[in-house]
Amino acid sequence: LVSGFSENLETSSFNEGYSQLFGHDNLMVIQDGKSVHISLDERTGAGFVSQDLYLHGLFSASIKLPEDYTAGVVVAFYMSNGDMFEKNHDEIDFEFLGNIRAKNWRIQTNIYGNGSTNVGGEERYGLWFDPTEDFHTYTILWTDSHIIFYVDNVPIREIKRTQAMSEDFPSKPMSLYGTIWDGSSWATNGGKYKVNYKYAPYVAKFSDFVLHGCGVDPIELSPKCDIVLDSASIPTRISPDQRRKMERFRNKYLQYSYCYDRTRYNVPQSECVIDPKEANRLRGFDPMTFGGVPRHQNKRHHQRQSRREDTSAK
């Protein structure tokens, strides 16, 4: 059962909700189907996909990430319809980005609607725990009006649909995916550090699957809901206590947000809610990206910044 939401949200086994997507024997179902291990080695990564399409719902998994040197390794738990809508797909992502030894994993969340990958939608964060030591729960809540990302029942990001977003808000049926793959070209310090297969296989472990959503007919793409998505089954808003937790998390662990990126946008996107505390923290973290500081005015800071890992999105 998913703690913090509703005791009615039961977990399902891997075989009940998912099928292997790729990876051959790099995907292993264990514990009577309750868990799955996916691995990356020199031959291939691995992945799985939900057996059903969904339009809105609450989706989660408990995940334990690979340990030790993991630079270039990307583990993802996400929703997408890219196989059906190649030019105007929707996507809601948790991406876990590996790192060099003694540096922590980072989380990236992405939201794309109607193929709007050129607009952005990325945020990156640190974590208050080591995700390689134990399982932690990562949850996506998706309704027709908002999207919320949770880590262990702590909301870390909320996106409310605005009129200006139009179809850029994910609105078409999607499948759930879990994957592990080689992201050497970009995942760690903009591609400076690559996957080192001396440390392979890299194994990501998934369990406690929740697929509480509105199922969709794969041919007609019409909903065939047998559940009611309301406050009795899933949260419809962030409570005051959870909002305080989200603010504390973001003010301490947010490392990049497209909403504050002055090098990409002169004016924030319509869905962005600008928090002065977040803006000030990110401006101090990287004045050039988040403060619009000209390079010649910030040479000394840039020299200091280049000596430590660059955690801004590329």
N, C-alpha and C positions, 0 to 999 in steps of 0.2 A: 504494500500500500504506500501511497505517496504522502509522506508526512508534510503537514502544513497546508494541504489543500482539502481534499475530501476523502474520507475513508471509503467512499464508494468507487474511487478510481483504482481499480485493481490492476496489478501488473499482469502481463501476458508472457508466455514463453517466446523464445526467438522463432521457433517453427510455426507458432500460431499467427505471428504478425509479419514476419520478414522472410525473404529468400536471398540466397547468395547472388551477388551481382557480378563479381569478378574475383580472381585471385586463386582459384583452384584450392590446393591444400593449405593456402595461407589464411583460410577461414576455418575455424574449428568450433563446433557447437559442443558445449560441455554442460555438466550438472543437469542432466535430463532435459536439456533444451532451455534452461533458465538463463544461461550466459553464452556469450560468443566471444572468441578471441580472433582478432584480425591482425595480420603482421605484414611488415615491409622488409624485404630482403633484396638482394641484387637482381633477382628474377622479376619480381612484381610486388605490388601492394595488394590490397584486398578491400572488398566492400560488400555491403548488403543494401537491400531496398525493401520497403514495405510492400506487402501483397496488395494493398488497397490504395486508392487515391482518396484524399481528404480535402474538404472545403471547411476550414476553421476547426478549432479544437485545442486541446492541451496535449502536448507530446513531450515525453521525457525519457531519459535513460541515465543509469548510473555508470560512470566511466572511470577507469583507472588508466593513466597514461604511462607510456614507456619511461624508464629512468635512465640515468647516466647521460652520456653525450647524445643529444637528440637534434642537433642543428640540422635544419633543412627538412625535418620530418613534419608532416601536417596530418593531424587527425581531425576529422570533421563529423559533426552530427547536424544534419540540416534538412530543409525541405526545398524541393525544386520541381519544376515541370519542364526543364530544358529539353527533355527527350520528345516532348509533344509540341512545344512552342519554341523553336530554335531561334527565332528573331525577336520574340517578345516574351521571353520567359520571366517567371517570378522566382524569387529565392529568399529564404530566411535561414541564416547560417549561424552555427557555432563552429568556429575554426580554432584549433589548438595548435600553437606554433612552437615547435621545439627550439632548443637553445644549446649553446656550448656548455661544457661542464662547469658547475658552480653558478650558472645563470638559470633563472626560473623559466618554466613554460609561461606563455602568454595566451590570453584568449582574444580572438577577434570575432565580433559579431557583424554581420552584413545583412542588409535588406535591399532587395531590388524588386521593382515591379515593372512589368511590361517591357522588359529588356533595358531598364534604365541603369545599366552598369556604368555608363559614362558620367552619371550624376554623382555617384559615390554611395555613401551609406555605411561606411566602415567606422567601427570603433575598436580600440584595443585597450586591454586592461592587464594589470597584474592580479595576483590572487593573495588571499590571506592564509593560504595553506599550500602544502606541497601536493599537487594532484597525482604524483607518482606513488605516494605512500598508501593511499586507500581509495575506495570508490567515493565519488561525489556526484550529486544529482544535478543534471543540466536540463532545463525545461523551457520549451517554447509555448507561449500562449498566443493564439492567433484568432482574432475575431474580425468582423467586417469593419470595425471602427478603431481597433488598436492591436499592437503587438507588444508583448512583454517577454524579456529574457530573464530567467531566474537561475541562480546558482545556489543549491542547497536552500531553496525557498526564499532566498534574498533576491529581490528584483534588482537587476543591474542596469537595465535599459528599458525605456518605454517610448513607443512611437505611436502617436495619435494621428489618425487619418485627417488630413485637411482637404478642403475643397480644391486648393491649388495643386495638390498631389495628383488628383484625378486617377488615372490608371497606373500611375507610378507606385501606388500602394498595392501590394500583392493581393490579387483578387480572383485568381484562377485556381482550380484544383491542383494539388501538389502531392508528391510522394515523399516519404521520409527515407533518409539515407544515413549510413554510417560508413566511413572510408578511412583508409590510411594510405598515404602516397608520398612521393618524393617531390618536395617543393623547393629544391635547392636554389632555383633561379631567383627566389624572392623572399622566402619565409623567415630567414634569420639574418638580420642586419642588411636587408636589401639584397641578399644573395651572396654576401661576403663569405659566409660559412655554409658549406655544403654537407649533404648527408655523407657520413663516413661509415661505409658498410663493414668496417672492422668490428663495429659494435652491433651489427645485425644478428639475429632478427629483432626488429623493434615491434613490440607486441602491445596493442591497445585492447583493453578488456571492457566489454559492455554487459550490463545486466539490468534487471528491474525495468523492463520496457513498459511504457504506458502509451497507448494509442487511443486516446479518448477524443474522437473527432467525428465529424459528419462525413460518412462515406459517400463516394461519388461513383456513378456508373461509368466505367472506363470507355464505353462506346459513345453514349449520348452525352457524357460529362454532366449529367444531371444529378442533384443530390438524392441520396436514398437514406436519409437520416433515420436511425432508430434510437437516437438519444436526443435530449434537449440540452442545448448549450446555454445554461443560465447560471445564476449565482448559486443555485443548489448543487451544481456539479463542478463548476470551475469558477475561479475568481473573475468578476467583471470589472474590478477596479483595484487599485493599490490602496491598502488601508493606511491610515496615518502613521501607524508604527512601522509598516513596511516602507513607506516613503522616506521616513527618517533613516532607516537602514540603507536604502538606496542612495540617499544623499551622502551619507558617511562613506559608503563604498566608493562612489564616484569621486568624491573629493580627496580620497586617499589613493585609489588604484587606477583611475582613468589615465591612460597614457597618450591616447590619440582619439580625436573625434573630427569627422569631416565638417561638423557644424562650426568648428572654431578655426578651420584651416584657412588662413588668410592668403596663402599662396595659391589655393585652388579657386576660392570664391570670394568676391568682393562683398557679397551679401549672402548670409546664411540661407539655406533652403527653407521652404515654407514650414516644414514639419519640425524644424529645429527650435527647441526651447532653450534660450541662452541663460545660463546660470552664472552670475558674476563670480562666484567662488570657483567654479570649474574653469572659467575663462582666465582668471588670475593665476590659478595653479598651472594650467597648461602654458600660459605666457611665460611664466618663470622656468618651466621645464624646457621649452624650446621657443625663444622669442622670435626667431625667423619664421617658423611655421605658423605660430599662433598669435603673433603680435604684429606682423607686418613690418618687422624691423629690417631696414635695408642692410645688405651684406656688409658694406663698408663701415657701417656704424656698429656692427656686432662681431667684428673679426675675432676679438679675444675670446668671446663666449663660444664662437664656433670652433676655435682651436681646442677649448676645453671639452666641448661636446663631442668632438670627433675622437677623443681618446676613450670614450665609453660607448657602450652599445647604443645604437640609434634605434629607438623603439617607436618612432613615428611611421605611419603607413607610407608605403612607396607606391 
